[in-house]
Amino acid sequence: MRRPVSMVLAALALAVVACEKKTQPPPAPSTGTAPAEVQAGAPTTDSGTILLGEVGSLTGSEATFGISARNGIELALNEANEAGGVRGKKLAVRVYDSQGKPEEAAQAVTRLITQDKVVVILGEAASSVSMAMAEKAQAAGVPMITPTSTAPEVTQKGDYIFRVCFIDPFQGKVMAKFARENLKVDQVAVLTDNKSAYSIGLANVFTQEFQKMGGQIVASESYSKGDTDFRAQLTAIKQKKPQAVWVPGYYTDVGLIARQAREMGLQGVPLLGGDGWESDKLFELGGSALEGSYFSNHYALDNPDPLLKEFIAKYQKTYGSLPDSVAALGYDAARLAVDAMKRSPDLSGKALRDAISATKDFPGVAGKITINANRDAEKQAVVLKVVDGKTQFVTTVAP
């Protein structure tokens, strides 16, 4: 997941974050040159420190993803250091800005491996970007854990690549089943971002599963990431009179699509989506046009789980805002990495890979995590409804 966020054209920004102190909320990206560093505490890369690497979109159109993941990871490592660190050493994370671009992310991973000598890499949010990273990490034998990249192809890059989120086939099935059984719809239109592996994968799975359950796809249209005018596609969709529209894109596009859909007369037709919708910016972009729409996600803020409530309270105190699912999964990815370091006989790539692979029923704030043979997380999904400009829990679906 995957625009009011400023379009910052910046050189790769490096943040060396020593996770020994709580941080203040990061400054919002602005036009012009991005700061060279976003730093908390003092950089520490000596023999008394275990260094992790992180790559995320801290600037650019999907910066909310990168900032949320960074905050979650930082909070987890701060907690680990407060509890004594790992093997008597403190943990630190070196962060590079991908700007949401695969080529920037690949270069960042190469630098983390060859220059910074990190033991584990965390990131990215977007599947297309994570795949570029995964090739470099796999070739070097350095474990990589993505918090939120849901495309199956990500972990297929090799046996050093893991994720702590569910995969697209699962959430595609969840939403197809929800549309048929909960919403009782028979005819759905599909609107896909043809430049996004995430969107294409979700569109294909939803279509297959919805048709298997007796539903009909009455229209299939596409757009390209960054488009701002969707009227031609929405006109074609409206003519087919769908009962719902499946829009498996990122919040950056979905908000505009929702507004234009209502302007085009698609009233009373719910939009359906996946976890790429997750962002407060979605509601800034879409406003009331999103009312009555549904999307699958990794967790719900109103879930009564005590571990989740504790995380939400800590995050809100530290960063001054409620954590989205990307923050929660960043937190879980870092905690799982720390847990693997403690269980591993040493911190070599192979030993850490084996320890991560052996993870069973890890208590994540976004649900228990078991890493399966494909290095994917087996876990539940939730379906959320947009009501009065915010999300409301509807149901939970287990694997």
C-alpha positions as CSV (number, residue, x, y, z in Angstrom):
1,M,0.0,0.0,0.0
2,R,-0.3,1.5,-1.9
3,R,-2.1,13.7,-2.9
4,P,-1.7,16.0,-0.2
5,V,1.7,14.6,0.8
6,S,4.3,16.9,-0.8
7,M,6.1,15.6,-3.9
8,V,9.6,15.9,-2.7
9,L,12.2,15.4,-5.4
10,A,15.2,14.7,-3.2
11,A,18.5,12.8,-3.2
12,L,18.6,9.7,-1.1
13,A,18.2,10.7,2.5
14,L,20.2,8.8,5.2
15,A,19.0,8.5,8.7
16,V,21.2,6.8,11.2
17,V,19.0,6.1,14.2
18,A,20.3,4.8,17.4
19,C,17.3,3.3,19.2
20,E,18.2,4.3,22.7
21,K,15.9,7.2,23.3
22,K,12.3,8.1,22.4
23,T,11.9,10.3,19.4
24,Q,9.8,13.3,18.5
25,P,7.4,13.1,15.6
26,P,9.3,13.6,12.3
27,P,8.9,16.9,10.4
28,A,6.5,16.8,7.5
29,P,8.1,16.6,4.1
30,S,8.0,20.0,2.3
31,T,8.8,21.2,-1.1
32,G,12.5,21.8,-1.8
33,T,15.4,19.7,-0.7
34,A,14.7,17.1,2.0
35,P,16.8,17.2,5.2
36,A,19.9,15.0,4.9
37,E,19.3,13.4,8.2
38,V,16.4,12.6,10.5
39,Q,18.2,11.6,13.7
40,A,17.4,10.4,17.2
41,G,20.1,10.0,19.8
42,A,23.7,9.6,18.5
43,P,24.8,7.3,15.7
44,T,26.5,4.2,17.1
45,T,28.1,1.6,14.9
46,D,30.9,0.3,17.1
47,S,31.4,-3.3,18.2
48,G,28.9,-2.7,21.1
49,T,26.1,-2.2,18.6
50,I,24.1,-4.5,16.4
51,L,23.1,-2.6,13.2
52,L,19.9,-3.3,11.3
53,G,19.0,-1.7,8.0
54,E,15.7,-0.1,6.9
55,V,14.5,1.1,3.5
56,G,11.2,3.1,3.2
57,S,9.5,5.9,1.3
58,L,10.2,8.8,3.7
59,T,9.5,11.3,0.9
60,G,7.4,11.2,-2.2
61,S,3.7,10.4,-2.9
62,E,3.5,7.4,-0.5
63,A,5.6,8.9,2.3
64,T,2.9,8.0,5.0
65,F,3.8,4.4,4.4
66,G,7.5,4.9,5.0
67,I,7.1,7.2,8.0
68,S,4.7,4.9,9.7
69,A,6.9,1.9,9.2
70,R,9.9,3.8,10.4
71,N,8.1,4.9,13.6
72,G,6.9,1.3,14.3
73,I,10.4,-0.1,13.8
74,E,12.0,2.5,15.9
75,L,9.6,2.0,18.8
76,A,10.2,-1.7,18.8
77,L,14.0,-1.3,18.9
78,N,13.8,1.3,21.6
79,E,11.8,-1.2,23.7
80,A,14.3,-3.9,23.0
81,N,17.2,-1.6,24.1
82,E,15.4,-0.7,27.3
83,A,15.1,-4.4,28.0
84,G,18.8,-4.9,27.6
85,G,19.3,-5.3,23.9
86,V,20.5,-8.5,22.3
87,R,23.5,-10.5,23.5
88,G,24.6,-7.6,25.7
89,K,24.6,-5.1,22.8
90,K,22.4,-2.2,21.8
91,L,20.4,-2.2,18.6
92,A,20.6,0.6,16.0
93,V,18.9,1.0,12.6
94,R,20.3,2.8,9.6
95,V,17.5,4.1,7.4
96,Y,17.5,5.0,3.7
97,D,14.8,6.8,1.8
98,S,13.6,4.8,-1.2
99,Q,11.3,7.7,-2.4
100,G,9.0,4.9,-3.4
101,K,11.3,4.0,-6.3
102,P,12.5,0.5,-6.9
103,E,15.9,1.6,-8.3
104,E,16.5,3.8,-5.2
105,A,15.6,1.0,-2.9
106,A,17.9,-1.5,-4.7
107,Q,20.8,0.9,-4.4
108,A,20.0,1.5,-0.7
109,V,20.1,-2.3,0.0
110,T,23.4,-2.6,-1.7
111,R,24.8,0.2,0.5
112,L,23.4,-1.4,3.6
113,I,25.0,-4.7,2.8
114,T,28.4,-3.7,1.4
115,Q,29.1,-0.5,3.4
116,D,27.0,-0.6,6.6
117,K,27.3,-4.4,7.1
118,V,23.8,-4.7,8.6
119,V,22.6,-8.1,9.9
120,V,18.9,-7.8,8.9
121,I,17.1,-5.5,6.4
122,L,13.5,-4.3,7.2
123,G,11.3,-2.9,4.4
124,E,9.7,-1.9,2.1
125,A,6.0,-1.2,2.2
126,A,5.2,-1.4,-1.6
127,S,5.5,-4.8,-3.2
128,S,7.1,-3.5,-6.4
129,V,9.8,-1.8,-4.4
130,S,10.4,-4.7,-2.1
131,M,11.0,-7.0,-5.0
132,A,13.9,-4.8,-6.2
133,M,15.3,-5.0,-2.7
134,A,14.8,-8.7,-2.3
135,E,17.0,-9.5,-5.3
136,K,20.0,-7.8,-3.7
137,A,19.4,-9.2,-0.2
138,Q,19.0,-12.7,-1.5
139,A,22.1,-12.6,-3.5
140,A,24.1,-11.4,-0.5
141,G,22.5,-13.9,1.9
142,V,21.2,-11.2,4.3
143,P,17.7,-11.8,5.7
144,M,15.1,-9.3,4.7
145,I,11.7,-8.9,6.4
146,T,9.0,-6.7,4.7
147,P,6.3,-5.4,7.0
148,T,3.5,-4.9,4.4
149,S,4.4,-6.1,0.9
150,T,1.6,-8.5,0.1
151,A,2.4,-9.6,-3.4
152,P,3.4,-13.4,-3.4
153,E,6.3,-12.7,-5.7
154,V,8.2,-10.8,-3.0
155,T,9.1,-13.9,-0.9
156,Q,9.5,-16.0,-4.0
157,K,12.7,-14.1,-4.7
158,G,14.5,-16.5,-2.3
159,D,14.9,-18.2,1.0
160,Y,16.3,-15.1,2.8
161,I,13.1,-13.1,2.1
162,F,10.2,-12.9,4.7
163,R,7.1,-11.0,5.5
164,V,5.0,-10.4,8.6
165,C,1.8,-9.6,6.7
166,F,-0.7,-11.8,4.9
167,I,-0.5,-12.2,1.1
168,D,-2.7,-10.8,-1.7
169,P,-4.3,-14.2,-2.6
170,F,-5.6,-14.3,1.0
171,Q,-7.0,-10.8,1.1
172,G,-8.3,-11.1,-2.4
173,K,-10.3,-14.2,-1.3
174,V,-11.4,-12.4,1.8
175,M,-12.9,-9.5,-0.1
176,A,-14.5,-11.7,-2.8
177,K,-16.2,-13.8,-0.1
178,F,-17.2,-10.7,1.7
179,A,-18.8,-9.2,-1.4
180,R,-20.8,-12.3,-2.2
181,E,-21.8,-13.5,1.3
182,N,-21.9,-10.3,3.4
183,L,-22.9,-7.7,0.8
184,K,-24.9,-10.1,-1.3
185,V,-23.7,-8.6,-4.6
186,D,-23.8,-10.4,-7.9
187,Q,-22.1,-8.0,-10.3
188,V,-18.9,-6.1,-9.6
189,A,-16.7,-3.9,-11.7
190,V,-12.8,-3.9,-11.4
191,L,-10.5,-0.8,-11.6
192,T,-6.8,-1.7,-11.5
193,D,-3.5,0.2,-11.4
194,N,-1.7,-1.4,-14.3
195,K,1.7,-0.3,-13.0
196,S,1.4,-1.9,-9.6
197,A,2.2,-5.6,-8.9
198,Y,0.1,-5.2,-5.8
199,S,-3.0,-4.0,-7.6
200,I,-2.7,-6.4,-10.5
201,G,-2.3,-9.4,-8.2
202,L,-5.3,-8.4,-6.1
203,A,-7.5,-7.7,-9.1
204,N,-6.7,-11.2,-10.5
205,V,-7.4,-13.1,-7.3
206,F,-10.6,-11.2,-6.6
207,T,-11.9,-11.8,-10.1
208,Q,-11.1,-15.5,-10.0
209,E,-12.6,-16.1,-6.5
210,F,-15.7,-13.9,-7.2
211,Q,-16.5,-15.8,-10.4
212,K,-15.9,-19.1,-8.6
213,M,-18.6,-18.1,-6.1
214,G,-21.1,-17.4,-8.9
215,G,-20.5,-13.6,-9.2
216,Q,-20.0,-11.7,-12.5
217,I,-17.3,-9.2,-13.4
218,V,-19.3,-6.7,-15.6
219,A,-16.4,-4.3,-16.3
220,S,-12.6,-4.3,-16.1
221,E,-10.8,-1.0,-16.4
222,S,-7.3,0.2,-15.6
223,Y,-5.3,3.3,-14.9
224,S,-1.7,4.1,-14.2
225,K,-0.2,5.2,-10.8
226,G,-0.2,9.0,-10.6
227,D,-3.2,9.6,-12.9
228,T,-5.6,12.3,-11.7
229,D,-8.5,11.8,-14.2
230,F,-10.5,8.6,-14.0
231,R,-13.7,9.8,-15.6
232,A,-13.4,7.7,-18.8
233,Q,-12.9,4.5,-16.8
234,L,-15.7,5.4,-14.4
235,T,-18.1,6.3,-17.3
236,A,-17.5,2.8,-18.8
237,I,-18.1,1.2,-15.4
238,K,-21.3,3.2,-14.7
239,Q,-22.8,2.0,-18.0
240,K,-22.5,-1.6,-16.7
241,K,-24.5,-0.8,-13.5
242,P,-22.3,-2.8,-11.0
243,Q,-23.4,-3.3,-7.5
244,A,-19.9,-2.6,-6.2
245,V,-16.5,-1.6,-7.6
246,W,-13.3,-3.4,-6.7
247,V,-10.4,-0.8,-6.5
248,P,-7.3,-2.6,-5.2
249,G,-5.0,0.5,-5.3
250,Y,-3.2,2.7,-2.9
251,Y,-4.8,5.5,-0.9
252,T,-3.1,8.1,-3.1
253,D,-5.3,7.2,-6.0
254,V,-8.3,5.7,-4.3
255,G,-9.4,9.0,-2.7
256,L,-9.5,10.7,-6.0
257,I,-11.3,7.8,-7.7
258,A,-14.0,7.8,-5.0
259,R,-14.7,11.5,-5.5
260,Q,-14.9,11.2,-9.2
261,A,-17.0,8.1,-9.0
262,R,-19.6,10.0,-6.9
263,E,-19.4,13.0,-9.3
264,M,-20.1,10.6,-12.2
265,G,-23.2,9.4,-10.5
266,L,-22.0,6.1,-9.0
267,Q,-24.1,6.8,-5.9
268,G,-24.9,4.0,-3.4
269,V,-22.3,1.8,-5.0
270,P,-19.7,0.7,-2.4
271,L,-16.1,0.8,-3.4
272,L,-14.1,-2.3,-2.2
273,G,-10.3,-2.4,-1.6
274,G,-7.3,-3.9,0.1
275,D,-4.8,-2.8,2.7
276,G,-3.3,-0.3,0.3
277,W,-6.2,2.0,1.3
278,E,-4.8,2.3,4.8
279,S,-3.8,5.9,5.5
280,D,-5.4,9.0,7.2
281,K,-4.6,10.7,3.9
282,L,-7.3,8.5,2.3
283,F,-10.0,10.5,4.1
284,E,-8.4,13.8,3.3
285,L,-8.5,12.9,-0.4
286,G,-11.8,11.0,-0.6
287,G,-13.9,12.8,2.1
288,S,-17.5,11.8,2.2
289,A,-17.2,10.0,-1.2
290,L,-15.8,7.0,0.7
291,E,-18.8,6.6,3.0
292,G,-20.1,3.0,3.0
293,S,-17.0,1.5,1.3
294,Y,-15.1,-1.5,2.6
295,F,-11.5,-2.7,2.6
296,S,-9.4,-5.5,4.1
297,N,-6.7,-4.7,6.6
298,H,-4.2,-6.2,9.0
299,Y,-5.8,-4.9,12.2
300,A,-8.5,-2.7,13.7
301,L,-7.8,0.0,16.2
302,D,-11.0,-1.0,18.1
303,N,-9.8,-4.5,18.6
304,P,-9.8,-5.2,22.4
305,D,-6.6,-7.3,22.4
306,P,-4.4,-6.1,25.4
307,L,-1.1,-6.3,23.5
308,L,-2.5,-4.1,20.7
309,K,-3.9,-1.6,23.2
310,E,-0.6,-1.3,24.9
311,F,1.1,-0.7,21.5
312,I,-1.4,1.9,20.5
313,A,-0.9,3.8,23.8
314,K,2.9,3.8,23.5
315,Y,2.8,4.8,19.9
316,Q,0.4,7.7,20.5
317,K,2.5,8.9,23.5
318,T,5.7,8.8,21.4
319,Y,4.5,10.2,18.0
320,G,1.3,12.1,18.9
321,S,-0.9,10.1,16.6
322,L,-2.7,6.8,16.3
323,P,-0.7,4.0,14.5
324,D,-2.0,2.8,11.2
325,S,-1.5,-0.8,10.1
326,V,1.9,0.0,8.5
327,A,3.2,1.2,11.8
328,A,1.9,-1.9,13.6
329,L,3.5,-4.2,11.0
330,G,6.7,-2.3,11.1
331,Y,6.7,-2.8,14.9
332,D,6.0,-6.5,14.5
333,A,8.7,-6.9,11.8
334,A,11.3,-5.4,14.1
335,R,10.2,-7.4,17.1
336,L,10.3,-10.6,15.2
337,A,13.8,-9.8,14.0
338,V,14.9,-9.2,17.6
339,D,13.2,-12.4,18.7
340,A,15.1,-14.3,15.9
341,M,18.4,-12.7,17.0
342,K,17.9,-14.0,20.5
343,R,17.1,-17.5,19.3
344,S,19.8,-17.7,16.7
345,P,23.1,-19.4,17.7
346,D,24.9,-16.4,16.0
347,L,24.2,-13.4,13.9
348,S,25.3,-14.8,10.5
349,G,22.9,-14.5,7.6
350,K,22.2,-18.3,7.5
351,A,21.7,-18.6,11.2
352,L,19.3,-15.7,11.3
353,R,17.5,-17.0,8.3
354,D,16.9,-20.3,10.0
355,A,15.7,-18.6,13.2
356,I,13.2,-16.4,11.3
357,S,12.0,-19.5,9.4
358,A,11.3,-21.3,12.7
359,T,9.0,-18.5,14.0
360,K,5.7,-20.0,15.3
361,D,2.8,-18.2,17.0
362,F,4.8,-15.0,17.5
363,P,2.6,-12.5,19.4
364,G,2.3,-9.6,17.0
365,V,0.2,-6.6,17.7
366,A,-1.4,-7.1,14.3
367,G,-2.1,-10.8,15.0
368,K,-0.1,-14.0,15.8
369,I,2.5,-14.8,13.2
370,T,3.6,-18.2,12.0
371,I,6.2,-18.2,9.2
372,N,5.3,-21.0,6.7
373,A,7.4,-22.9,4.2
374,N,7.0,-20.0,1.7
375,R,8.3,-17.6,4.3
376,D,4.9,-15.9,4.4
377,A,3.0,-15.0,7.6
378,E,0.0,-17.1,8.3
379,K,-2.4,-14.8,10.1
380,Q,-5.9,-13.3,10.0
381,A,-7.3,-10.3,8.2
382,V,-10.0,-7.9,9.2
383,V,-12.6,-6.1,7.1
384,L,-13.3,-2.4,7.8
385,K,-16.1,-0.1,6.8
386,V,-15.8,3.6,6.3
387,V,-18.3,5.4,8.5
388,D,-18.3,9.1,9.3
389,G,-14.8,9.6,7.9
390,K,-13.2,6.8,9.9
391,T,-12.9,3.0,9.8
392,Q,-15.2,0.7,11.7
393,F,-14.5,-3.0,12.4
394,V,-16.8,-5.3,10.6
395,T,-15.4,-8.9,10.8
396,T,-12.3,-11.0,11.1
397,V,-11.4,-13.7,8.6
398,A,-8.8,-16.4,9.5
399,P,-6.6,-18.3,7.0
